[in-house]
Amino acid sequence: MPGGSIYVPQDDKFTGASPQQMYEKFWAEGAKERWIMRGVKAAIGLAVGIGLGIRFSLPSPVLTGIVLAVVVAVADAVWSWKKHEDTAVWRGKRRGEVITARILRRRLTRHGYRILNGRAVRGEASVDHLVIGPGGVWIVDNEAFGPDVELAQYGGRLFFGEKYGSRHAKELNEAATALAEVLTKQTGIPLTIEAVLAVHGGYMRRNAVIAAEGLTLVRPRRVPDLILKRGMAALDAEQIELLARTAARELRRLG
């Protein structure tokens, strides 16, 4: 294991392995155990279903048990797949910026928002997404974390597991300031740009929104809700168009 211990002998099969490789290995090795546990859960579902069928005098208690067993097995399989799929960006199987861009486009364009992906101030900051609309201007970046990394804020500071999240907050706040200065100078529209980090993987409380150090952390699917609820700038259609055209012209496109 990375870091190791002087009390535990090193296992050669883990030497040089990344956390992602180790996760994949453990996941593959745990397949048999997951199938066994799924069978146990299905058997419990079968017994409960038969018991309920008898208790409520249903026409076919055995069929009721079989149906419940199948439902339990399918639900367990779906939960297991989702748990693994939640690590896809961290494992490099999917791209976080592509996922978030699709969500932003689908949810926000019908509300009058313009989405510019992969933009940078020349020689300075870069961001994954620039969102311009009636509620104001936002930058959204993406970050992937391992499944055991808990994201939280304590005493006004961000924590990514045992590490401070201050560097991420500082970089994104500086990017927001740089972009705001460019757009304000070129359009004459006073702007304050808010920074959001779309979190892929890691552990956050269900539906949590973490805000500290000038940065808001949220799951990608909830970024549009955050923007729609918290937007306060009240930009009109003409200003949105001007800002979008100026951003497209002045900000370098990445990739």
PyMOL commands that set and color helices and strands:
alter all, ss='L'
color gray80, all
select helices_A, chain A and resi 12-14+19-29+31-55+61-85+96-111+166-187+220-230+237-250
alter helices_A, ss='H'
color red, helices_A
select strands_A, chain A and resi 114-120+126-133+136-154+157-160+163-164+194-203+210-212+215-218+252-253
alter strands_A, ss='S'
color yellow, strands_A
deselect
rebuild
show_as cartoon
